[in-house]
Amino acid sequence: MNDGDRNLLEDKTFKRVVVFSTGLGLASMLASLAAIRIGRAEGLQFTWHWSIILWMVIATVWNWRFWNVVWLTQAEPTPERKRVLKVYCGILFLIGLAAFLYPIRFIERSYWAGVATGLATAFTFLGVMFWIIYKFGQRFFEEDEAVLKRTAV
């Protein structure tokens, strides 16, 4: 089999690019959160702190492990691996949610009502969009499975 015929998801270079790029994004996100400081005169600002390096290392290692779980589950989708993947996806969701909500602690209390209204609106919109995408994806996979069953017979 030549390189053009290889499955993209089995390509080691592709996997390295995915792990590196998503790891860089996750590490940058956590590093920026570690750099947030608030000063009385300056307000919200980014400053260097030793914990930035620690958070970047944690994000990079976690990202590498996450993608290993994804690819192991893809290669052999056992119930145990699917459960572990769900746990990792839940952790990723919590990391994203915490990264989104963490800077809110720096907002002055008088603005909280407006921020809460904006967050409720965003949550509602994103929730509806997630539901629509989930339903379309579910229908697509059901149709795909039905086609596979018909061709296998």
Buried (B, 14 or more C-beta within 10 A) or exposed (E): EEEEEEEEEEEEEEBEEBBEEBBBEBBEBBBBBBBBBEEEEEEEEEEEBEBBEEBBEBBBEBBEEBBEBBBBBEEEEEEEBEEBBEEBEEEBEEBEEEBEEEEEEEEEEEEEEEEEEEBEEEEEEEEEEEEEEEEEEEEEEEEEEEEEEEEEE
